[in-house]
Amino acid sequence: MSHVAEVTDATFDQEVLGSEVPVLVDFWAAWCAPCRQMSPIVEEIATQHGQSMKFAKLDTDANPETAMRYGIVSIPTFNVYSGGELVKSIIGGRPKKALLAELQDYLDAGR
């Protein structure tokens, strides 16, 4: 079972902006090699920290409206939303340790 929810243009506002906990959204596409490399890393972090933060992914090819709304021009992009607002944007792949460091403030907040 995946700990990373798939969101779409139709469900983004409710699932992400309406969340009571911070949400990491992985903007990705099937053809993107770095996106595919990051997928298991995001899944691992979601498995370990799913109680502190919500994790979601949005296929930019299938959901161009949301990607355009947030100015996604390079993937993978990892956006953190809290209280319905974009609070952090991380562009490009990273080792798990580096991604965890970027997310630490949000992971700690949920404890």
Secondary structure, DSSP 4 states (H G I P E B T S, - for coil): --SSEE--TTTHIIIIIT-SS-EEEEEE-TT-HHHHHHHHHHHHHHHHHTTT-EEEEEETTT-HHHHHHTT--SSSEEEEEETTEEEEEEES---HHHHHHHHHHHHHHT-
